[in-house]
Amino acid sequence: MSKEFSGEDTAKFSSDIVAGQAPALSPEEASALAALPSGSALLIVHRGPGAGSRYLLDQNQSIAGRHPDADIYLDDVTVSRRHASFDRAGNIFTVSDLGSMNGTYIDSQRVDKQRLINGMEIMIGKFRLTFYSSDKDR
């Protein structure tokens, strides 16, 4: 018996996750980081679908997922509709997995909740995002 795929499903995948250094920034990315106000951060997709996309974290909570209303819309079946939450308290950011099928990874380790530090790689489905905090908060 086969199950027909619907856009509501999340695909399960396996992946070899390898930790590494934060990717080198393009001049445009470096300029965007330099312009970040205090208390904000930037996620840059360096690998996977949407490579080059940037997401500003300037709210107390930003939801990442496949749902069209997500603050950080990641359109791939390996991403749950409400996959992860990026939370801000002052100039401290954390990421929390919201019970996703494939999990949320920080530098190769599956996490439920983790404080983010500049240069950390977050893996949500096939997306590899690098976290950068404002220079004004370092």
C-alpha positions in Angstrom: 0.0 0.0 0.0 1.5 3.4 -1.0 0.7 6.7 0.6 0.3 9.6 -1.8 2.5 12.6 -0.9 0.7 15.7 0.2 2.2 19.1 1.0 1.2 18.6 4.6 3.7 15.8 5.1 7.3 16.2 6.3 9.8 13.9 4.7 12.3 12.0 6.9 15.9 12.1 5.8 19.2 11.0 7.0 22.3 13.1 6.7 25.9 13.2 7.6 26.3 16.4 9.4 29.8 17.7 9.6 30.8 20.6 11.8 33.0 23.2 10.3 34.0 26.8 10.5 31.6 29.6 9.6 31.7 30.3 5.9 33.6 33.4 4.6 31.3 36.3 4.2 30.8 38.1 0.9 31.3 41.9 1.0 27.5 42.4 0.8 27.0 40.0 3.8 29.7 41.8 5.8 28.1 45.1 5.0 24.7 43.8 6.2 26.2 42.5 9.4 28.0 45.8 10.1 24.6 47.7 9.7 22.8 45.5 12.2 21.4 47.4 15.2 22.1 46.3 18.8 19.8 43.5 19.9 19.4 42.0 16.4 21.0 39.2 14.6 21.2 37.7 11.1 20.8 34.2 9.8 22.4 33.5 6.4 21.7 30.4 4.4 25.1 29.3 3.3 24.3 25.7 2.1 21.2 24.0 0.9 18.0 25.3 -0.7 17.9 29.1 -0.8 21.6 29.6 -0.4 22.4 33.3 0.0 19.1 34.1 1.7 19.2 36.3 4.8 16.8 36.4 7.7 16.8 39.3 10.2 16.2 38.4 13.8 14.8 41.6 15.3 11.7 40.3 17.2 11.5 38.5 20.5 10.3 35.4 18.7 10.7 34.3 15.1 9.2 30.9 14.0 11.1 29.0 11.2 9.2 26.4 9.2 7.4 25.3 6.1 4.1 27.1 6.9 3.6 30.1 4.6 2.9 32.3 7.6 6.3 31.4 9.3 8.5 34.4 10.0 11.4 32.4 8.4 9.8 30.5 5.5 11.9 27.4 4.6 10.2 25.7 1.7 11.3 22.1 1.7 9.6 18.8 2.7 12.4 18.1 5.2 11.2 21.1 7.3 8.2 20.9 9.6 5.5 23.5 9.3 6.5 24.9 12.7 10.0 23.6 13.0 12.0 25.9 15.3 11.7 29.1 17.3 14.4 31.7 17.5 13.9 33.7 20.7 15.6 36.9 21.9 16.0 38.1 25.5 18.0 41.4 25.3 20.9 40.6 23.1 20.9 36.9 23.8 19.4 34.5 21.2 18.3 30.9 21.6 16.9 28.4 19.2 14.3 25.7 20.3 13.1 22.8 18.3 9.3 22.7 18.2 8.9 18.9 18.0 10.0 18.7 14.4 10.4 15.3 12.7 13.9 15.8 11.6 15.2 17.8 14.5 17.2 21.0 14.8 21.0 20.7 14.8 23.6 23.2 16.0 27.2 22.4 14.8 26.3 18.8 14.2 24.5 18.1 17.5 20.8 17.7 17.8 19.3 20.1 20.3 16.0 20.9 21.9 17.1 24.3 23.0 20.5 26.1 22.6 21.9 29.5 23.2 23.3 30.9 19.9 26.8 32.2 19.6 28.2 34.1 16.6 29.2 31.7 13.8 27.2 28.7 14.9 25.6 26.7 12.1 21.9 25.8 12.5 20.6 22.9 10.4 16.8 22.9 9.8 15.9 20.2 7.3 18.3 20.6 4.3 18.9 24.3 5.2 22.2 25.3 6.7 22.0 28.7 8.3 24.8 30.5 10.0 24.0 32.8 13.0 25.6 36.2 13.3 24.9 38.6 16.1 25.2 42.4 15.9 28.8 43.7 16.2 27.5 46.2 18.6 26.6 43.4 21.1 30.0 41.6 21.1 
